[in-house]
């Protein structure tokens, strides 16, 4: 997909996947259908044993870099993608996630973007399980990260120099290493950040992050310990206990097959808490 075009910077789109035959093709088409003129598409597979590889092979002539091997988790796969990327800018769109329209990259990079090193926008959260969606996003500061993760990883663009300066994703965090990295970016006033008041991506809430909620919230407690003061660390622990209780209640409702109540609580309450 790459084209020599100095006017439009090369954007490396990295898709991480493992056994996602149900969702992957739509994600691939979301990238391939972008009308932006200079894209490098990278897919990192964790050694899938379903039909994932068949789907990837279907589009192999349109994928610039493809790796399939066992890894140490989603962020290890992302780090591999970073190491292989040639783009000036990097974006992560994992299996099940989509760009919000075919002109997203064109809108974001209609100018060369020498004014910043980090770009973020809104996200449309959607659930295949219950057919719901909700659009969230706003301009934020480092204070917003003290008690939440207020922006979505799939709606961010990183200048590659970001990873040269801050390093790659910390593999000590299996679910929320992106939270740790983005806090570092927002704490550093020298990093120029730009908020775009439009929807960048559609994020599948039935996927990895939501299915690992308790571990993810505990990791956020540990990340808060590294970045914030004592008062914020206490709040993080309280929120962890509250979230764990809610998730246990939801699990019980699901086991009792009270699907209507379960879906309402999971999507409307847990999703809101995930971003508050």
C-alpha positions, 0 to 999 in steps of 0.5 A: 500500500505504500506510496512515495508521497512527501506531502503525506507522511507515511502512517503505519497501521498496526493490527494485533490479532490472535484467534479472531476469525469473527472480527478480523476481516472487517478490521482489515477492510477498514484499513484498506478502504482508507482514501489516504495516500500513504499507508503501511499496513502491519499485522502481528498474529500471535500464532492463531489456530482458527481461520485467522491466517486464512483471512490474512492470506486473502489480503496478503498482496495488500499487507506490507508486513505480516508476522505470525508467531507466539508472543508474550501477550498483546503488548509484546505483539504491539512492540513487535509492530513498533520495531517493524514500522517504517512510518512517521506516525503509528496507529493501533487498530486491533481485530474488531476495531475499525476506523470511523469512516474511510476518510479518517486518516485524510482528515487527521493528516490533511496537513503534515502535522509538524505541530505535534508528536501525539494526536487523539480524538473521540471513539465510538464504543460498540458491542456486538453482544447487545448492539449498543454504542456510545460516543465518548471523548474530549480534550484532556490533561494529565489530571484526567488520568489520575482516576480514569483512562479518558481517551481510547488507544484506538483513537490515538496517533503516535509519532514514532519518536515517542517510542524512541523517547519513552520506550515501548509498552511495558510488558509488566502490564498485561492489560493496561500498558497503554495507560502507563505510556499515555500518562508518561506522554501527558506528564511531559510538557515538552510533548506537543499534543493535539486533540481532534474533535471528531470520532477516529475509531470504533472500539469493540467492547466485547474484546480483550480489555473488557474481558480482563477488567479486574486484572486491568483495574488492578494494574491501573492501581499499580500504575497510579502508584508510579505516577501520582500522589498518595491521595490518588493512590488511595482513590485508585484502590477504592475504585478497584474494590468497587469495580471488583464488586460490580464485576462479581455481581455481573458474573453472578447475573450472567450465570443465572442467565439474567441476560437483559439485566446483565447486558444493561449493567455491563454496557451502560454502567461498566463502560461508563466507569471504564472511562470515568 
